């Protein structure tokens, strides 16, 4: 929108951290990050922060999401 300030997806993720933390624990939720490499560099740390703030073990969760094919990173 003309005149609107830019907003990054990771900012929206942090704003909705409580909702996202619940989704991180759902077995049928998939996360897709695609676009420029800088997108991954902003979104993945935001996911990590949301998980840790919710008391989740991010290292184990990330490994499980990747192993189960529920975290897809397609950046260039």
C-alpha positions in Angstrom: 0.0 0.0 0.0 1.3 3.4 -0.9 2.6 5.3 2.2 2.5 2.2 4.4 5.6 1.3 6.3 7.4 -1.9 5.5 6.8 -4.8 7.8 9.0 -7.9 8.1 7.4 -11.3 8.5 9.6 -12.0 11.6 8.1 -9.0 13.3 4.6 -10.4 12.7 5.8 -13.7 14.0 7.1 -12.1 17.3 3.8 -10.2 17.7 1.9 -13.5 17.4 4.4 -15.5 19.4 1.7 -17.2 21.6 -0.2 -18.4 18.6 2.9 -19.5 16.8 4.2 -21.4 19.9 1.0 -23.4 19.9 1.4 -24.2 16.2 5.0 -25.3 16.8 3.7 -28.1 19.0 1.0 -29.3 16.5 2.0 -32.5 14.6 0.3 -31.5 11.3 1.8 -28.0 10.9 4.3 -27.3 8.2 6.6 -24.3 7.9 7.9 -23.1 4.5 10.4 -20.3 4.2 11.2 -19.4 0.6 12.9 -16.4 -1.1 16.1 -14.6 -0.5 18.6 -16.1 2.0 18.1 -13.0 4.2 14.5 -14.2 4.7 15.7 -17.4 6.3 18.2 -15.4 8.4 15.3 -13.5 9.9 12.6 -16.1 10.1 14.5 -19.0 11.6 15.9 -17.0 14.5 12.3 -15.6 15.1 11.0 -19.2 15.3 13.8 -20.1 17.7 13.0 -17.1 19.9 9.3 -18.0 20.0 10.1 -21.6 20.8 12.5 -20.8 23.6 10.2 -18.1 25.1 7.5 -20.8 25.2 9.9 -23.1 27.1 10.4 -25.5 24.1 13.7 -27.1 23.3 14.4 -25.4 20.0 17.3 -27.7 19.0 15.2 -30.8 19.5 12.2 -29.2 17.9 14.1 -28.0 14.8 15.6 -31.4 14.4 12.2 -33.1 14.6 10.6 -30.6 12.2 13.3 -31.2 9.6 13.4 -35.0 10.1 9.6 -35.1 9.7 9.7 -32.9 6.7 7.8 -30.1 8.4 10.4 -27.4 8.1 11.3 -26.4 4.5 13.9 -23.8 3.8 14.1 -22.9 0.1 16.2 -19.8 0.0 18.8 -18.5 -2.5 
